[in-house]
Structures are given as C-alpha cells and as structure tokens.
Amino acid sequence: MWEPGSSKYKSNIFGLFIALGIFYAVFYIVFILSTVQN
C-alpha cells in the first residue's frame, strides 16, 4: 500500500509542474506588460 519510491516520484512530478506553471505565468505577465508599454 505504501511505496516510498512511487510516492516520491509523484510529488517530484507535481512540484515540477507547479514550478513550470509559476515560471510560465510570470514570463507571460512580463511579456504582456512589456508589449503594452511599448
């Protein structure tokens, strides 16, 4: 029922998704702001 390897892998993937999502959102906002300012 409890597999440390599988659980760790899942949380790593989840954290990676969150990090990528935040990075993409920030990049997108900066891109839009710079486009609006020009």
PDB file of N, H, CA, C and O in Angstrom:
ATOM      1  N   MET A   1       0.827  -1.203   0.000  1.00  0.00           N
ATOM      2  CA  MET A   1       0.000   0.000   0.000  1.00  0.00           C
ATOM      3  C   MET A   1       0.869   1.263   0.000  1.00  0.00           C
ATOM      4  O   MET A   1       0.524   2.266  -0.624  1.00  0.00           O
ATOM      5  N   TRP A   2       2.001   1.196   0.711  1.00  0.00           N
ATOM      6  H   TRP A   2       2.281   0.381   1.218  1.00  0.00           H
ATOM      7  CA  TRP A   2       2.812   2.421   0.804  1.00  0.00           C
ATOM      8  C   TRP A   2       4.162   2.197   0.155  1.00  0.00           C
ATOM      9  O   TRP A   2       4.987   1.442   0.670  1.00  0.00           O
ATOM     10  N   GLU A   3       4.390   2.849  -0.975  1.00  0.00           N
ATOM     11  H   GLU A   3       3.720   3.462  -1.394  1.00  0.00           H
ATOM     12  CA  GLU A   3       5.645   2.707  -1.712  1.00  0.00           C
ATOM     13  C   GLU A   3       6.385   4.044  -1.717  1.00  0.00           C
ATOM     14  O   GLU A   3       5.969   4.967  -2.417  1.00  0.00           O
ATOM     15  N   PRO A   4       7.463   4.167  -0.960  1.00  0.00           N
ATOM     16  CA  PRO A   4       8.187   5.444  -0.870  1.00  0.00           C
ATOM     17  C   PRO A   4       8.694   5.939  -2.221  1.00  0.00           C
ATOM     18  O   PRO A   4       8.615   7.133  -2.513  1.00  0.00           O
ATOM     19  N   GLY A   5       9.215   5.029  -3.049  1.00  0.00           N
ATOM     20  H   GLY A   5       9.279   4.060  -2.813  1.00  0.00           H
ATOM     21  CA  GLY A   5       9.754   5.447  -4.345  1.00  0.00           C
ATOM     22  C   GLY A   5       8.690   6.066  -5.228  1.00  0.00           C
ATOM     23  O   GLY A   5       8.885   7.142  -5.793  1.00  0.00           O
ATOM     24  N   SER A   6       7.551   5.374  -5.345  1.00  0.00           N
ATOM     25  H   SER A   6       7.392   4.500  -4.886  1.00  0.00           H
ATOM     26  CA  SER A   6       6.473   5.853  -6.211  1.00  0.00           C
ATOM     27  C   SER A   6       5.922   7.182  -5.705  1.00  0.00           C
ATOM     28  O   SER A   6       5.679   8.103  -6.485  1.00  0.00           O
ATOM     29  N   SER A   7       5.729   7.269  -4.396  1.00  0.00           N
ATOM     30  H   SER A   7       5.926   6.521  -3.762  1.00  0.00           H
ATOM     31  CA  SER A   7       5.181   8.497  -3.807  1.00  0.00           C
ATOM     32  C   SER A   7       6.132   9.667  -4.036  1.00  0.00           C
ATOM     33  O   SER A   7       5.703  10.767  -4.386  1.00  0.00           O
ATOM     34  N   LYS A   8       7.428   9.421  -3.835  1.00  0.00           N
ATOM     35  H   LYS A   8       7.776   8.527  -3.550  1.00  0.00           H
ATOM     36  CA  LYS A   8       8.418  10.480  -4.021  1.00  0.00           C
ATOM     37  C   LYS A   8       8.424  10.936  -5.483  1.00  0.00           C
ATOM     38  O   LYS A   8       8.497  12.132  -5.764  1.00  0.00           O
ATOM     39  N   TYR A   9       8.347   9.988  -6.399  1.00  0.00           N
ATOM     40  H   TYR A   9       8.288   9.016  -6.171  1.00  0.00           H
ATOM     41  CA  TYR A   9       8.346  10.310  -7.825  1.00  0.00           C
ATOM     42  C   TYR A   9       7.147  11.184  -8.171  1.00  0.00           C
ATOM     43  O   TYR A   9       7.265  12.165  -8.906  1.00  0.00           O
ATOM     44  N   LYS A  10       5.975  10.805  -7.621  1.00  0.00           N
ATOM     45  H   LYS A  10       5.879  10.008  -7.025  1.00  0.00           H
ATOM     46  CA  LYS A  10       4.751  11.563  -7.905  1.00  0.00           C
ATOM     47  C   LYS A  10       4.876  12.994  -7.397  1.00  0.00           C
ATOM     48  O   LYS A  10       4.526  13.934  -8.110  1.00  0.00           O
ATOM     49  N   SER A  11       5.370  13.171  -6.177  1.00  0.00           N
ATOM     50  H   SER A  11       5.655  12.407  -5.597  1.00  0.00           H
ATOM     51  CA  SER A  11       5.480  14.511  -5.606  1.00  0.00           C
ATOM     52  C   SER A  11       6.511  15.329  -6.392  1.00  0.00           C
ATOM     53  O   SER A  11       6.350  16.539  -6.554  1.00  0.00           O
ATOM     54  N   ASN A  12       7.569  14.670  -6.880  1.00  0.00           N
ATOM     55  H   ASN A  12       7.699  13.688  -6.748  1.00  0.00           H
ATOM     56  CA  ASN A  12       8.568  15.382  -7.680  1.00  0.00           C
ATOM     57  C   ASN A  12       7.943  15.901  -8.970  1.00  0.00           C
ATOM     58  O   ASN A  12       8.179  17.045  -9.358  1.00  0.00           O
ATOM     59  N   ILE A  13       7.147  15.064  -9.636  1.00  0.00           N
ATOM     60  H   ILE A  13       6.956  14.134  -9.321  1.00  0.00           H
ATOM     61  CA  ILE A  13       6.480  15.471 -10.868  1.00  0.00           C
ATOM     62  C   ILE A  13       5.520  16.624 -10.587  1.00  0.00           C
ATOM     63  O   ILE A  13       5.446  17.591 -11.345  1.00  0.00           O
ATOM     64  N   PHE A  14       4.779  16.496  -9.466  1.00  0.00           N
ATOM     65  H   PHE A  14       4.839  15.710  -8.851  1.00  0.00           H
ATOM     66  CA  PHE A  14       3.809  17.535  -9.098  1.00  0.00           C
ATOM     67  C   PHE A  14       4.521  18.864  -8.841  1.00  0.00           C
ATOM     68  O   PHE A  14       4.076  19.914  -9.305  1.00  0.00           O
ATOM     69  N   GLY A  15       5.625  18.812  -8.100  1.00  0.00           N
ATOM     70  H   GLY A  15       5.987  17.959  -7.723  1.00  0.00           H
ATOM     71  CA  GLY A  15       6.379  20.032  -7.806  1.00  0.00           C
ATOM     72  C   GLY A  15       6.939  20.649  -9.079  1.00  0.00           C
ATOM     73  O   GLY A  15       6.957  21.871  -9.228  1.00  0.00           O
ATOM     74  N   LEU A  16       7.395  19.801  -9.997  1.00  0.00           N
ATOM     75  H   LEU A  16       7.380  18.808  -9.876  1.00  0.00           H
ATOM     76  CA  LEU A  16       7.935  20.297 -11.259  1.00  0.00           C
ATOM     77  C   LEU A  16       6.851  21.011 -12.056  1.00  0.00           C
ATOM     78  O   LEU A  16       7.093  22.066 -12.643  1.00  0.00           O
ATOM     79  N   PHE A  17       5.643  20.422 -12.071  1.00  0.00           N
ATOM     80  H   PHE A  17       5.447  19.565 -11.594  1.00  0.00           H
ATOM     81  CA  PHE A  17       4.525  21.041 -12.778  1.00  0.00           C
ATOM     82  C   PHE A  17       4.205  22.414 -12.195  1.00  0.00           C
ATOM     83  O   PHE A  17       3.991  23.374 -12.935  1.00  0.00           O
ATOM     84  N   ILE A  18       4.173  22.501 -10.860  1.00  0.00           N
ATOM     85  H   ILE A  18       4.346  21.721 -10.259  1.00  0.00           H
ATOM     86  CA  ILE A  18       3.863  23.776 -10.200  1.00  0.00           C
ATOM     87  C   ILE A  18       4.937  24.812 -10.525  1.00  0.00           C
ATOM     88  O   ILE A  18       4.625  25.964 -10.829  1.00  0.00           O
ATOM     89  N   ALA A  19       6.205  24.396 -10.460  1.00  0.00           N
ATOM     90  H   ALA A  19       6.458  23.460 -10.213  1.00  0.00           H
ATOM     91  CA  ALA A  19       7.307  25.319 -10.733  1.00  0.00           C
ATOM     92  C   ALA A  19       7.233  25.819 -12.178  1.00  0.00           C
ATOM     93  O   ALA A  19       7.399  27.011 -12.438  1.00  0.00           O
ATOM     94  N   LEU A  20       6.982  24.901 -13.112  1.00  0.00           N
ATOM     95  H   LEU A  20       6.847  23.933 -12.901  1.00  0.00           H
ATOM     96  CA  LEU A  20       6.879  25.294 -14.518  1.00  0.00           C
ATOM     97  C   LEU A  20       5.699  26.230 -14.733  1.00  0.00           C
ATOM     98  O   LEU A  20       5.799  27.209 -15.472  1.00  0.00           O
ATOM     99  N   GLY A  21       4.578  25.923 -14.080  1.00  0.00           N
ATOM    100  H   GLY A  21       4.497  25.128 -13.479  1.00  0.00           H
ATOM    101  CA  GLY A  21       3.384  26.762 -14.213  1.00  0.00           C
ATOM    102  C   GLY A  21       3.637  28.176 -13.725  1.00  0.00           C
ATOM    103  O   GLY A  21       3.263  29.146 -14.384  1.00  0.00           O
ATOM    104  N   ILE A  22       4.278  28.292 -12.559  1.00  0.00           N
ATOM    105  H   ILE A  22       4.582  27.504 -12.023  1.00  0.00           H
ATOM    106  CA  ILE A  22       4.565  29.620 -11.997  1.00  0.00           C
ATOM    107  C   ILE A  22       5.538  30.368 -12.905  1.00  0.00           C
ATOM    108  O   ILE A  22       5.339  31.548 -13.195  1.00  0.00           O
ATOM    109  N   PHE A  23       6.584  29.685 -13.349  1.00  0.00           N
ATOM    110  H   PHE A  23       6.745  28.726 -13.114  1.00  0.00           H
ATOM    111  CA  PHE A  23       7.583  30.307 -14.222  1.00  0.00           C
ATOM    112  C   PHE A  23       6.931  30.804 -15.514  1.00  0.00           C
ATOM    113  O   PHE A  23       7.202  31.916 -15.965  1.00  0.00           O
ATOM    114  N   TYR A  24       6.065  29.965 -16.108  1.00  0.00           N
ATOM    115  H   TYR A  24       5.845  29.061 -15.742  1.00  0.00           H
ATOM    116  CA  TYR A  24       5.396  30.327 -17.354  1.00  0.00           C
ATOM    117  C   TYR A  24       4.464  31.515 -17.146  1.00  0.00           C
ATOM    118  O   TYR A  24       4.400  32.414 -17.985  1.00  0.00           O
ATOM    119  N   ALA A  25       3.735  31.515 -16.014  1.00  0.00           N
ATOM    120  H   ALA A  25       3.788  30.785 -15.333  1.00  0.00           H
ATOM    121  CA  ALA A  25       2.802  32.610 -15.724  1.00  0.00           C
ATOM    122  C   ALA A  25       3.558  33.928 -15.575  1.00  0.00           C
ATOM    123  O   ALA A  25       3.148  34.947 -16.129  1.00  0.00           O
ATOM    124  N   VAL A  26       4.667  33.908 -14.822  1.00  0.00           N
ATOM    125  H   VAL A  26       5.000  33.080 -14.372  1.00  0.00           H
ATOM    126  CA  VAL A  26       5.460  35.128 -14.625  1.00  0.00           C
ATOM    127  C   VAL A  26       6.019  35.611 -15.960  1.00  0.00           C
ATOM    128  O   VAL A  26       5.955  36.801 -16.270  1.00  0.00           O
ATOM    129  N   PHE A  27       6.561  34.699 -16.741  1.00  0.00           N
ATOM    130  H   PHE A  27       6.614  33.732 -16.489  1.00  0.00           H
ATOM    131  CA  PHE A  27       7.121  35.051 -18.043  1.00  0.00           C
ATOM    132  C   PHE A  27       6.052  35.668 -18.943  1.00  0.00           C
ATOM    133  O   PHE A  27       6.302  36.653 -19.638  1.00  0.00           O
ATOM    134  N   TYR A  28       4.846  35.071 -18.919  1.00  0.00           N
ATOM    135  H   TYR A  28       4.642  34.271 -18.355  1.00  0.00           H
ATOM    136  CA  TYR A  28       3.739  35.545 -19.744  1.00  0.00           C
ATOM    137  C   TYR A  28       3.311  36.947 -19.326  1.00  0.00           C
ATOM    138  O   TYR A  28       3.062  37.803 -20.176  1.00  0.00           O
ATOM    139  N   ILE A  29       3.224  37.186 -18.002  1.00  0.00           N
ATOM    140  H   ILE A  29       3.426  36.491 -17.312  1.00  0.00           H
ATOM    141  CA  ILE A  29       2.819  38.506 -17.498  1.00  0.00           C
ATOM    142  C   ILE A  29       3.850  39.559 -17.890  1.00  0.00           C
ATOM    143  O   ILE A  29       3.490  40.649 -18.335  1.00  0.00           O
ATOM    144  N   VAL A  30       5.135  39.234 -17.723  1.00  0.00           N
ATOM    145  H   VAL A  30       5.427  38.348 -17.362  1.00  0.00           H
ATOM    146  CA  VAL A  30       6.196  40.179 -18.086  1.00  0.00           C
ATOM    147  C   VAL A  30       6.141  40.480 -19.576  1.00  0.00           C
ATOM    148  O   VAL A  30       6.303  41.629 -19.988  1.00  0.00           O
ATOM    149  N   PHE A  31       5.914  39.455 -20.379  1.00  0.00           N
ATOM    150  H   PHE A  31       5.783  38.522 -20.044  1.00  0.00           H
ATOM    151  CA  PHE A  31       5.836  39.624 -21.831  1.00  0.00           C
ATOM    152  C   PHE A  31       4.694  40.562 -22.206  1.00  0.00           C
ATOM    153  O   PHE A  31       4.866  41.454 -23.036  1.00  0.00           O
ATOM    154  N   ILE A  32       3.521  40.360 -21.590  1.00  0.00           N
ATOM    155  H   ILE A  32       3.382  39.635 -20.916  1.00  0.00           H
ATOM    156  CA  ILE A  32       2.356  41.205 -21.878  1.00  0.00           C
ATOM    157  C   ILE A  32       2.617  42.637 -21.428  1.00  0.00           C
ATOM    158  O   ILE A  32       2.294  43.585 -22.144  1.00  0.00           O
ATOM    159  N   LEU A  33       3.200  42.794 -20.243  1.00  0.00           N
ATOM    160  H   LEU A  33       3.462  42.024 -19.661  1.00  0.00           H
ATOM    161  CA  LEU A  33       3.469  44.145 -19.726  1.00  0.00           C
ATOM    162  C   LEU A  33       4.432  44.883 -20.651  1.00  0.00           C
ATOM    163  O   LEU A  33       4.209  46.054 -20.959  1.00  0.00           O
ATOM    164  N   SER A  34       5.485  44.228 -21.093  1.00  0.00           N
ATOM    165  H   SER A  34       5.666  43.277 -20.843  1.00  0.00           H
ATOM    166  CA  SER A  34       6.464  44.881 -21.966  1.00  0.00           C
ATOM    167  C   SER A  34       5.830  45.207 -23.313  1.00  0.00           C
ATOM    168  O   SER A  34       6.167  46.218 -23.930  1.00  0.00           O
ATOM    169  N   THR A  35       4.914  44.356 -23.772  1.00  0.00           N
ATOM    170  H   THR A  35       4.641  43.535 -23.271  1.00  0.00           H
ATOM    171  CA  THR A  35       4.238  44.620 -25.042  1.00  0.00           C
ATOM    172  C   THR A  35       3.314  45.817 -24.908  1.00  0.00           C
ATOM    173  O   THR A  35       3.239  46.650 -25.811  1.00  0.00           O
ATOM    174  N   VAL A  36       2.612  45.910 -23.790  1.00  0.00           N
ATOM    175  H   VAL A  36       2.673  45.233 -23.056  1.00  0.00           H
ATOM    176  CA  VAL A  36       1.678  47.023 -23.577  1.00  0.00           C
ATOM    177  C   VAL A  36       2.430  48.337 -23.446  1.00  0.00           C
ATOM    178  O   VAL A  36       1.975  49.365 -23.949  1.00  0.00           O
ATOM    179  N   GLN A  37       3.574  48.315 -22.776  1.00  0.00           N
ATOM    180  H   GLN A  37       3.943  47.480 -22.367  1.00  0.00           H
ATOM    181  CA  GLN A  37       4.327  49.545 -22.550  1.00  0.00           C
ATOM    182  C   GLN A  37       4.895  50.094 -23.854  1.00  0.00           C
ATOM    183  O   GLN A  37       4.948  51.309 -24.041  1.00  0.00           O
ATOM    184  N   ASN A  38       5.317  49.216 -24.752  1.00  0.00           N
ATOM    185  H   ASN A  38       5.273  48.229 -24.599  1.00  0.00           H
ATOM    186  CA  ASN A  38       5.926  49.701 -25.991  1.00  0.00           C
ATOM    187  C   ASN A  38       4.884  50.316 -26.875  1.00  0.00           C
ATOM    188  O   ASN A  38       5.199  50.784 -27.969  1.00  0.00           O
TER     189      ASN A  38
END
